Structures are given as structure tokens and as C-alpha cells.
């Protein structure tokens, strides 16, 4: 039994179609975006003097 028969072989890492036809980015892309947002917010709070201690 195939888990995702609608996906072509080698489709890992590409946008997937949801049941309603919309595109969903691969999970690794979402994680990368969160890491970039976290980095940006960390730098912005550091510059503003609002950063929490790293061990908090």
C-alpha cells in the first residue's frame, strides 16, 4: 500500500497539493522560515536592548 499514491516519485521537498487543491510548502521550508524569523527577532531585540538573558 502506498501512503501517497498521488505524489510522483522523488517529490520529497517539493510543494504538496492539499485535498482542496491549494499548495503547501514542504515542512523543511517552514522550519527554515521560522529559524530566519527567530534570528531576525533575536537581533532586533538585542539592538533595542530588550533581549532576555540567554539562560532565561
BATI-756284 format. One record per atom (N, C-alpha, C): x negated, y, z. Coordinates in steps of 0.02 Angstrom, whole numbers, plus 32768, in hexadecimal, padded with zeros to 4 digits. Layout:
BEGIN
+------+------+------+
!    x !    y !    z !
+------+------+------+
!    X !    Y !    Z !
...
+------+------+------+
***
This chain:
BEGIN
+------+------+------+
!    x !    y !    z !
+------+------+------+
! 7FD6 ! 7FC4 ! 8000 !
! 8000 ! 8000 ! 8000 !
! 7FD4 ! 803E ! 8000 !
! 7FE0 ! 806C ! 7FD2 !
! 7FBB ! 80AB ! 7FD1 !
! 7FDE ! 80DD ! 7FFE !
! 7FB6 ! 8103 ! 8023 !
! 7FD3 ! 8135 ! 804F !
! 7FEB ! 8172 ! 8029 !
! 7FC8 ! 8185 ! 7FF4 !
! 7FDA ! 81C0 ! 7FCE !
! 7FD7 ! 81B0 ! 7F83 !
! 8008 ! 818B ! 7F69 !
! 8005 ! 8177 ! 7F23 !
! 800B ! 81B1 ! 7EF2 !
! 8024 ! 81EB ! 7F09 !
! 802C ! 8224 ! 7EDC !
! 7FEB ! 824B ! 7ED2 !
! 7FB7 ! 823C ! 7EFB !
! 7F77 ! 8260 ! 7EF4 !
! 7F48 ! 8239 ! 7EC6 !
! 7F28 ! 825A ! 7E97 !
! 7EF8 ! 8237 ! 7E6D !
! 7EBA ! 8223 ! 7E95 !
! 7E97 ! 81F1 ! 7E7D !
! 7E59 ! 81DC ! 7E9F !
! 7E29 ! 8216 ! 7EA2 !
! 7E07 ! 821F ! 7EDA !
! 7DD7 ! 8254 ! 7EE1 !
! 7DF7 ! 8298 ! 7EF1 !
! 7E34 ! 8298 ! 7F09 !
! 7E57 ! 82D7 ! 7F16 !
! 7E46 ! 82F3 ! 7F5B !
! 7E1B ! 82D3 ! 7F80 !
! 7E0A ! 82EB ! 7FC3 !
! 7DE8 ! 832F ! 7FBC !
! 7DFE ! 8360 ! 7FE3 !
! 7DDF ! 83A2 ! 7FE1 !
! 7E01 ! 83D2 ! 7FB1 !
! 7E32 ! 83BB ! 7F8D !
! 7E57 ! 83E7 ! 7F60 !
! 7E9A ! 83F9 ! 7F80 !
! 7EB9 ! 842E ! 7F66 !
! 7EFB ! 8441 ! 7F80 !
! 7F2C ! 8409 ! 7F72 !
! 7F56 ! 83FB ! 7FA4 !
! 7F88 ! 83C6 ! 7F9C !
! 7FCD ! 83E3 ! 7F93 !
! 7FF7 ! 83C0 ! 7F6F !
! 803D ! 83D4 ! 7F66 !
! 8065 ! 83BA ! 7FA1 !
! 808D ! 83E5 ! 7FBE !
! 80BB ! 83CF ! 7FF2 !
! 80FB ! 83B7 ! 7FD0 !
! 8129 ! 839D ! 7FF8 !
! 8166 ! 8381 ! 7FDB !
! 818F ! 83B5 ! 7FB6 !
! 818D ! 83F4 ! 7FCD !
! 81B5 ! 8428 ! 7FAB !
! 818F ! 8448 ! 7F71 !
! 8153 ! 842E ! 7F61 !
! 812F ! 8446 ! 7F27 !
! 80FD ! 847D ! 7F34 !
! 80FA ! 8496 ! 7F72 !
! 80C9 ! 84CB ! 7F81 !
! 8084 ! 84AC ! 7F8A !
! 8051 ! 84D6 ! 7F82 !
! 800C ! 84BE ! 7F89 !
! 7FF5 ! 84C8 ! 7FD1 !
! 7FCF ! 8497 ! 7FEA !
! 7FB4 ! 849A ! 802D !
! 7F69 ! 8492 ! 8027 !
! 7F40 ! 84C0 ! 8043 !
! 7EF8 ! 84B8 ! 803C !
! 7EDF ! 847C ! 8065 !
! 7EA7 ! 845F ! 8053 !
! 7E8C ! 8427 ! 807A !
! 7E7A ! 843E ! 80C0 !
! 7E7B ! 840F ! 80EF !
! 7E70 ! 841F ! 8135 !
! 7E2C ! 8440 ! 8141 !
! 7DF9 ! 842A ! 811D !
! 7DB7 ! 8447 ! 8127 !
! 7DB6 ! 8492 ! 8116 !
! 7DDE ! 84A6 ! 80E6 !
! 7DE2 ! 84ED ! 80D4 !
! 7E02 ! 8515 ! 810D !
! 7E34 ! 84F9 ! 812C !
! 7E56 ! 851A ! 8165 !
! 7E25 ! 8521 ! 819F !
! 7DFE ! 84ED ! 81AC !
! 7DCD ! 84F0 ! 81E2 !
! 7D99 ! 8525 ! 81D3 !
! 7D82 ! 8529 ! 8195 !
! 7D50 ! 855B ! 8182 !
! 7D6C ! 85A2 ! 818B !
! 7DAB ! 85AC ! 8179 !
! 7DC9 ! 85EE ! 8182 !
! 7DCE ! 8600 ! 81CC !
! 7DE0 ! 85D0 ! 81F6 !
! 7DE3 ! 85DD ! 823E !
! 7D9F ! 85EE ! 825A !
! 7D6B ! 85CC ! 8243 !
! 7D28 ! 85DA ! 825B !
! 7D12 ! 8620 ! 8246 !
! 7D23 ! 8634 ! 8209 !
! 7D11 ! 8677 ! 81F3 !
! 7D37 ! 86AC ! 821B !
! 7D77 ! 86A0 ! 8228 !
! 7D9E ! 86D0 ! 8250 !
! 7D82 ! 86D5 ! 8296 !
! 7D70 ! 869C ! 82B3 !
! 7D54 ! 869C ! 82F7 !
! 7D12 ! 86C2 ! 82F9 !
! 7CE8 ! 86B8 ! 82C7 !
! 7CA8 ! 86DB ! 82C3 !
! 7CB3 ! 8727 ! 82BD !
! 7CE1 ! 873A ! 8292 !
! 7CF0 ! 8781 ! 828A !
! 7D09 ! 87A0 ! 82CB !
! 7D38 ! 877E ! 82EC !
! 7D53 ! 8799 ! 832A !
! 7D1E ! 879C ! 8361 !
! 7CF2 ! 876B ! 8363 !
! 7CBC ! 876C ! 8395 !
! 7C8E ! 87A8 ! 838A !
! 7C7C ! 87B4 ! 834B !
! 7C51 ! 87ED ! 833C !
! 7C74 ! 882F ! 834B !
! 7CB3 ! 8834 ! 8339 !
! 7CD9 ! 8872 ! 8344 !
! 7CDF ! 8881 ! 838F !
! 7CED ! 884E ! 83B7 !
! 7CF3 ! 885A ! 83FF !
! 7CAF ! 8869 ! 841E !
! 7C7A ! 884A ! 8404 !
! 7C36 ! 885B ! 841C !
! 7C26 ! 88A4 ! 8410 !
! 7C35 ! 88BB ! 83D2 !
! 7C26 ! 8901 ! 83C1 !
! 7C50 ! 8931 ! 83EB !
! 7C8D ! 891E ! 83FB !
! 7CB9 ! 894A ! 8421 !
! 7CAB ! 8946 ! 846C !
! 7C7E ! 8919 ! 8481 !
! 7C6F ! 8912 ! 84C7 !
! 7CA5 ! 88ED ! 84EE !
! 7CCD ! 88C6 ! 84CB !
! 7D05 ! 88A3 ! 84EB !
! 7CF9 ! 8858 ! 84F2 !
! 7CBE ! 8841 ! 84DF !
! 7CB1 ! 87F9 ! 84DE !
! 7CB1 ! 87DC ! 8524 !
! 7CCD ! 87A1 ! 852A !
! 7CCA ! 877C ! 8569 !
! 7C86 ! 875A ! 856E !
! 7C6F ! 874D ! 85AB !
! 7C31 ! 8726 ! 85B2 !
! 7C39 ! 86E2 ! 858F !
! 7C04 ! 86CA ! 8570 !
! 7C07 ! 868C ! 8549 !
! 7C1D ! 864F ! 8573 !
! 7C0D ! 864F ! 85B3 !
! 7C1E ! 8615 ! 85DD !
! 7C62 ! 861D ! 85FF !
! 7C89 ! 864E ! 85EB !
! 7CCB ! 8659 ! 860A !
! 7CFD ! 8625 ! 85F3 !
+------+------+------+
***
